[in-house]
């Protein structure tokens, strides 16, 4: 049996810089690494099928044995571009939302924003990320991740119907004045002493230093405009986890708790910094 820690990463475009070192750089072979949807990463940790995962932030509240690793995140400080709410009604009239539930944090954030701005609690309907069927089933469609990048955020009509397109990253930042953190690396508390944030930060730095390489590879793989991919990875997504991102994460978890979307006190727990430092040399 392998002694490598089992790591689950998200298979979206926006995670490419975080895992590029693990896939193509000097961090290769440090972990048993596999990719999946955000919700599947969370499920793997819950069922002990993984030790570390890039998980939706809301899972830090839903799984009390998870500890966040510092230094990395998937976040935004303005438009995120890959979380779009396409609505056939004004937002203060929306009663149902067809939601791609691949990311639990994005769904919960949308619920928080609509409640805080409009006092609305729309019914969320699980749906495959296909805009036409979603809008046929509900007043609005929440499209997340790579499928959202194929939607024109400036469009005003869809199949002859008037629509509004709302970037939910922008909506959060406008409402709170804080960044929105969608995902972080998290480790099971039982194996935290074997983990270190150092290789994750190193993989991120390796990827960010090679964005042109990532843009070329990922735009071809996903059949997306390279200019869109470059702008998305370099301008929309934030990969650090600083004090402002931590404040935004706490603000979100507290708001989710008030709406009954997450348990706990809204304070994410982080892996012990001294323990991480002691393990850095063994992990690299």
DOTOR-671325 format. One record per residue (C-alpha): y, z, x. Coordinates in steps of 0.02 Angstrom, whole numbers, plus 50000, padded with zeros to 5 digits. Each point is the difference from the previous one (the first is absolute). Example, Ala and Ser with C-alpha at 12.3 -4.5 7.8 and 13.67 -1.06 7.14 Angstrom:
REM DOTOR-671325
<pt yy="49775" zz="50390" xx="50615"/>
<pt yy="50172" zz="49967" xx="50069"/>
REM end
This chain:
REM DOTOR-671325
<pt yy="50000" zz="50000" xx="50000"/>
<pt yy="50172" zz="49954" xx="50066"/>
<pt yy="50114" zz="50143" xx="50052"/>
<pt yy="50155" zz="49895" xx="49967"/>
<pt yy="50116" zz="50061" xx="49864"/>
<pt yy="49990" zz="49889" xx="49846"/>
<pt yy="50170" zz="49924" xx="49961"/>
<pt yy="50043" zz="49902" xx="49844"/>
<pt yy="50155" zz="49890" xx="50003"/>
<pt yy="50086" zz="49900" xx="49863"/>
<pt yy="49972" zz="49812" xx="50002"/>
<pt yy="50177" zz="49952" xx="49948"/>
<pt yy="50120" zz="49898" xx="50106"/>
<pt yy="50116" zz="50148" xx="50023"/>
<pt yy="49869" zz="50100" xx="50094"/>
<pt yy="49974" zz="49867" xx="50134"/>
<pt yy="50121" zz="50076" xx="50127"/>
<pt yy="49918" zz="50171" xx="49980"/>
<pt yy="49824" zz="49938" xx="50036"/>
<pt yy="50037" zz="49856" xx="50120"/>
<pt yy="49961" zz="50106" xx="50152"/>
<pt yy="49836" zz="50056" xx="49923"/>
<pt yy="49953" zz="49820" xx="49962"/>
<pt yy="50068" zz="49908" xx="50152"/>
<pt yy="50071" zz="50124" xx="50125"/>
<pt yy="49951" zz="50142" xx="50115"/>
<pt yy="49957" zz="50113" xx="49852"/>
<pt yy="49849" zz="49893" xx="49955"/>
<pt yy="49839" zz="50099" xx="49988"/>
<pt yy="50079" zz="50171" xx="49979"/>
<pt yy="49945" zz="50012" xx="49818"/>
<pt yy="49876" zz="49932" xx="49875"/>
<pt yy="50136" zz="49899" xx="49911"/>
<pt yy="49984" zz="49913" xx="49831"/>
<pt yy="50123" zz="49926" xx="49876"/>
<pt yy="50020" zz="50018" xx="49812"/>
<pt yy="50126" zz="50026" xx="49859"/>
<pt yy="50108" zz="50158" xx="50007"/>
<pt yy="49908" zz="50080" xx="49855"/>
<pt yy="49833" zz="49963" xx="50085"/>
<pt yy="50060" zz="50083" xx="50160"/>
<pt yy="50040" zz="50155" xx="49899"/>
<pt yy="49830" zz="49995" xx="49915"/>
<pt yy="49912" zz="49988" xx="50168"/>
<pt yy="50085" zz="50159" xx="50057"/>
<pt yy="49963" zz="50089" xx="49837"/>
<pt yy="49814" zz="49959" xx="50012"/>
<pt yy="49990" zz="50040" xx="50187"/>
<pt yy="49965" zz="49817" xx="50040"/>
<pt yy="50149" zz="50003" xx="50120"/>
<pt yy="50085" zz="50126" xx="50114"/>
<pt yy="50172" zz="49921" xx="50013"/>
<pt yy="50084" zz="49877" xx="49883"/>
<pt yy="50163" zz="49912" xx="49967"/>
<pt yy="50021" zz="50074" xx="49828"/>
<pt yy="50126" zz="49996" xx="49858"/>
<pt yy="50117" zz="50148" xx="50026"/>
<pt yy="49956" zz="50072" xx="49830"/>
<pt yy="49824" zz="50034" xx="50066"/>
<pt yy="50072" zz="50137" xx="50112"/>
<pt yy="50026" zz="50098" xx="49839"/>
<pt yy="49842" zz="49944" xx="49912"/>
<pt yy="49886" zz="50037" xx="50148"/>
<pt yy="50050" zz="50171" xx="50068"/>
<pt yy="49888" zz="49982" xx="50154"/>
<pt yy="50102" zz="49853" xx="50067"/>
<pt yy="50127" zz="50026" xx="50140"/>
<pt yy="50130" zz="49868" xx="50039"/>
<pt yy="50010" zz="49933" xx="50177"/>
<pt yy="50177" zz="49979" xx="50065"/>
<pt yy="50083" zz="49850" xx="50077"/>
<pt yy="49948" zz="49860" xx="49882"/>
<pt yy="50026" zz="49949" xx="49820"/>
<pt yy="50020" zz="49855" xx="49880"/>
<pt yy="50174" zz="50032" xx="49930"/>
<pt yy="50163" zz="49919" xx="49950"/>
<pt yy="50185" zz="50044" xx="50008"/>
<pt yy="50052" zz="49866" xx="49875"/>
<pt yy="49914" zz="49849" xx="49922"/>
<pt yy="49814" zz="50006" xx="50038"/>
<pt yy="49966" zz="49825" xx="49930"/>
<pt yy="49815" zz="50034" xx="49968"/>
<pt yy="50016" zz="50117" xx="49849"/>
<pt yy="50077" zz="49902" xx="49857"/>
<pt yy="50018" zz="50049" xx="49818"/>
<pt yy="50015" zz="49840" xx="49899"/>
<pt yy="50059" zz="50042" xx="49826"/>
<pt yy="50020" zz="49899" xx="49841"/>
<pt yy="50111" zz="50139" xx="49931"/>
<pt yy="50144" zz="50105" xx="50067"/>
<pt yy="49925" zz="50148" xx="50094"/>
<pt yy="50066" zz="50126" xx="49875"/>
<pt yy="49896" zz="49914" xx="49866"/>
<pt yy="49835" zz="49980" xx="50094"/>
<pt yy="49854" zz="50087" xx="49914"/>
<pt yy="49850" zz="49926" xx="50092"/>
<pt yy="49974" zz="49945" xx="50180"/>
<pt yy="49851" zz="49900" xx="50064"/>
<pt yy="49975" zz="50074" xx="50172"/>
<pt yy="49903" zz="49943" xx="50151"/>
<pt yy="49925" zz="50169" xx="50042"/>
<pt yy="49958" zz="49954" xx="50180"/>
<pt yy="50133" zz="50124" xx="50057"/>
<pt yy="50010" zz="50164" xx="49906"/>
<pt yy="50164" zz="50050" xx="50083"/>
<pt yy="50090" zz="49843" xx="49942"/>
<pt yy="49942" zz="50028" xx="49821"/>
<pt yy="50055" zz="50182" xx="50003"/>
<pt yy="50167" zz="49957" xx="50082"/>
<pt yy="50035" zz="49874" xx="49862"/>
<pt yy="49963" zz="50133" xx="49870"/>
<pt yy="50116" zz="50123" xx="50088"/>
<pt yy="50144" zz="49875" xx="50012"/>
<pt yy="49988" zz="49946" xx="49819"/>
<pt yy="49994" zz="50180" xx="49940"/>
<pt yy="50145" zz="50059" xx="50108"/>
<pt yy="50112" zz="49850" xx="49964"/>
<pt yy="49957" zz="49964" xx="49819"/>
<pt yy="49898" zz="50146" xx="49934"/>
<pt yy="49855" zz="49879" xx="49972"/>
<pt yy="49813" zz="50034" xx="50018"/>
<pt yy="49922" zz="49829" xx="49972"/>
<pt yy="49813" zz="49985" xx="49976"/>
<pt yy="49920" zz="49932" xx="50159"/>
<pt yy="49862" zz="49871" xx="49973"/>
<pt yy="49883" zz="49956" xx="50144"/>
<pt yy="49999" zz="49813" xx="50032"/>
<pt yy="49955" zz="49873" xx="50131"/>
<pt yy="50156" zz="49940" xx="50096"/>
<pt yy="50028" zz="49838" xx="49904"/>
<pt yy="50176" zz="49991" xx="49931"/>
<pt yy="49968" zz="49890" xx="49848"/>
<pt yy="49858" zz="50104" xx="49925"/>
<pt yy="50093" zz="50160" xx="50045"/>
<pt yy="50154" zz="49949" xx="49902"/>
<pt yy="49890" zz="49944" xx="49856"/>
<pt yy="49924" zz="50174" xx="49994"/>
<pt yy="50156" zz="50108" xx="50022"/>
<pt yy="50190" zz="50007" xx="49998"/>
<pt yy="50006" zz="49998" xx="50190"/>
<pt yy="49889" zz="49967" xx="50150"/>
<pt yy="49994" zz="50104" xx="50159"/>
<pt yy="49941" zz="49888" xx="50141"/>
<pt yy="49962" zz="50081" xx="50167"/>
<pt yy="49962" zz="49944" xx="50177"/>
<pt yy="49965" zz="49823" xx="50055"/>
<pt yy="49997" zz="49928" xx="49822"/>
<pt yy="50181" zz="50058" xx="49977"/>
<pt yy="50053" zz="49896" xx="50150"/>
<pt yy="49955" zz="49844" xx="49901"/>
<pt yy="50125" zz="50044" xx="49864"/>
<pt yy="50182" zz="49944" xx="50015"/>
<pt yy="50102" zz="50161" xx="49980"/>
<pt yy="50149" zz="49896" xx="49943"/>
<pt yy="49911" zz="49916" xx="49855"/>
<pt yy="50069" zz="50025" xx="49825"/>
<pt yy="49864" zz="49910" xx="49900"/>
<pt yy="49811" zz="49997" xx="50002"/>
<pt yy="49906" zz="49868" xx="49903"/>
<pt yy="50153" zz="49973" xx="49891"/>
<pt yy="50030" zz="50186" xx="49966"/>
<pt yy="50153" zz="50094" xx="50061"/>
<pt yy="49952" zz="50135" xx="50126"/>
<pt yy="50081" zz="50128" xx="50113"/>
<pt yy="49929" zz="50030" xx="50174"/>
<pt yy="50030" zz="50173" xx="50073"/>
<pt yy="49960" zz="50048" xx="50179"/>
<pt yy="49933" zz="50177" xx="49981"/>
<pt yy="50040" zz="50045" xx="50180"/>
<pt yy="50183" zz="49965" xx="49964"/>
<pt yy="49988" zz="50095" xx="49837"/>
<pt yy="49933" zz="50155" xx="50087"/>
<pt yy="50129" zz="49998" xx="50140"/>
<pt yy="50142" zz="49972" xx="49876"/>
<pt yy="49939" zz="50146" xx="49894"/>
<pt yy="49968" zz="50125" xx="50140"/>
<pt yy="50097" zz="49945" xx="50154"/>
<pt yy="49838" zz="50025" xx="50098"/>
<pt yy="49869" zz="49885" xx="50075"/>
<pt yy="49839" zz="49974" xx="49903"/>
<pt yy="49838" zz="50030" xx="50094"/>
<pt yy="49852" zz="49910" xx="49925"/>
<pt yy="49860" zz="50040" xx="50122"/>
<pt yy="49962" zz="50104" xx="50153"/>
<pt yy="49852" zz="50028" xx="50114"/>
<pt yy="49910" zz="50157" xx="49940"/>
<pt yy="49853" zz="50094" xx="50074"/>
<pt yy="49871" zz="50111" xx="49918"/>
<pt yy="50038" zz="50180" xx="50046"/>
<pt yy="49820" zz="50028" xx="50055"/>
<pt yy="50018" zz="49874" xx="50143"/>
<pt yy="50185" zz="50023" xx="50038"/>
<pt yy="49964" zz="50079" xx="50169"/>
<pt yy="49917" zz="49838" xx="50055"/>
<pt yy="50148" zz="49893" xx="49946"/>
<pt yy="50163" zz="49956" xx="50082"/>
<pt yy="50150" zz="49902" xx="49938"/>
<pt yy="50019" zz="49925" xx="50174"/>
<pt yy="49883" zz="49848" xx="49981"/>
<pt yy="50075" zz="49960" xx="49830"/>
<pt yy="50176" zz="50002" xx="50070"/>
<pt yy="49941" zz="49896" xx="50149"/>
<pt yy="49919" zz="49870" xx="49886"/>
<pt yy="50161" zz="49991" xx="49898"/>
<pt yy="50105" zz="49976" xx="50156"/>
<pt yy="49882" zz="49865" xx="50061"/>
<pt yy="50015" zz="49909" xx="49834"/>
<pt yy="50189" zz="50014" xx="49983"/>
<pt yy="50019" zz="49929" xx="50175"/>
<pt yy="49899" zz="49848" xx="49944"/>
<pt yy="50078" zz="49958" xx="49833"/>
<pt yy="50014" zz="49812" xx="50036"/>
<pt yy="49812" zz="49998" xx="50034"/>
<pt yy="49966" zz="50096" xx="49839"/>
<pt yy="50115" zz="49887" xx="49899"/>
<pt yy="49912" zz="49843" xx="50062"/>
<pt yy="49826" zz="50069" xx="49965"/>
<pt yy="50035" zz="50082" xx="49833"/>
<pt yy="50106" zz="49861" xx="49925"/>
<pt yy="49857" zz="49879" xx="50036"/>
<pt yy="49868" zz="50119" xx="49932"/>
<pt yy="50095" zz="50035" xx="49838"/>
<pt yy="50081" zz="49828" xx="49983"/>
<pt yy="50174" zz="50076" xx="49993"/>
<pt yy="50164" zz="49936" xx="50070"/>
<pt yy="50017" zz="50068" xx="50179"/>
<pt yy="50184" zz="50038" xx="49968"/>
<pt yy="49952" zz="50109" xx="49852"/>
<pt yy="49866" zz="50090" xx="50100"/>
<pt yy="50120" zz="50030" xx="50146"/>
<pt yy="50138" zz="50066" xx="49887"/>
<pt yy="49879" zz="50110" xx="49903"/>
<pt yy="49922" zz="50082" xx="50152"/>
<pt yy="50160" zz="50020" xx="50100"/>
<pt yy="50129" zz="50040" xx="49865"/>
<pt yy="49915" zz="50065" xx="49844"/>
<pt yy="49865" zz="50113" xx="50069"/>
<pt yy="50033" zz="50157" xx="50102"/>
<pt yy="49857" zz="50060" xx="50110"/>
<pt yy="50070" zz="50165" xx="50065"/>
<pt yy="49984" zz="50171" xx="49922"/>
<pt yy="50161" zz="50090" xx="50043"/>
<pt yy="50092" zz="50142" xx="49916"/>
<pt yy="50079" zz="49892" xx="49865"/>
<pt yy="49831" zz="49923" xx="49958"/>
<pt yy="49923" zz="50173" xx="49991"/>
<pt yy="50138" zz="50056" xx="49882"/>
<pt yy="49969" zz="49848" xx="49891"/>
<pt yy="49814" zz="50037" xx="49998"/>
<pt yy="50032" zz="50178" xx="49943"/>
<pt yy="50123" zz="49942" xx="49868"/>
<pt yy="49871" zz="49880" xx="49930"/>
<pt yy="49857" zz="50126" xx="49998"/>
<pt yy="50110" zz="50129" xx="49914"/>
<pt yy="50053" zz="49874" xx="49867"/>
<pt yy="49820" zz="49943" xx="49975"/>
<pt yy="49947" zz="50182" xx="49979"/>
<pt yy="50133" zz="50028" xx="49866"/>
<pt yy="49931" zz="49852" xx="49902"/>
<pt yy="49822" zz="50061" xx="50015"/>
<pt yy="49953" zz="49856" xx="50115"/>
<pt yy="49954" zz="50110" xx="50148"/>
<pt yy="49950" zz="50182" xx="50024"/>
<pt yy="50066" zz="50120" xx="50131"/>
<pt yy="50174" zz="50050" xx="50051"/>
<pt yy="50062" zz="49832" xx="50064"/>
<pt yy="49990" zz="50053" xx="50182"/>
<pt yy="49884" zz="49888" xx="50103"/>
<pt yy="49905" zz="50085" xx="50139"/>
<pt yy="50000" zz="49925" xx="50174"/>
<pt yy="49868" zz="50011" xx="50133"/>
<pt yy="50040" zz="50135" xx="50127"/>
<pt yy="50113" zz="49929" xx="50135"/>
<pt yy="49937" zz="50111" xx="50143"/>
<pt yy="49820" zz="49955" xx="49958"/>
<pt yy="50046" zz="49816" xx="49999"/>
<pt yy="50083" zz="50013" xx="50169"/>
<pt yy="49847" zz="50086" xx="50073"/>
<pt yy="49888" zz="49858" xx="49940"/>
<pt yy="50111" zz="49855" xx="50051"/>
<pt yy="49916" zz="49966" xx="50167"/>
<pt yy="49826" zz="50005" xx="49923"/>
<pt yy="50052" zz="49874" xx="49866"/>
<pt yy="50078" zz="49871" xx="50113"/>
REM end
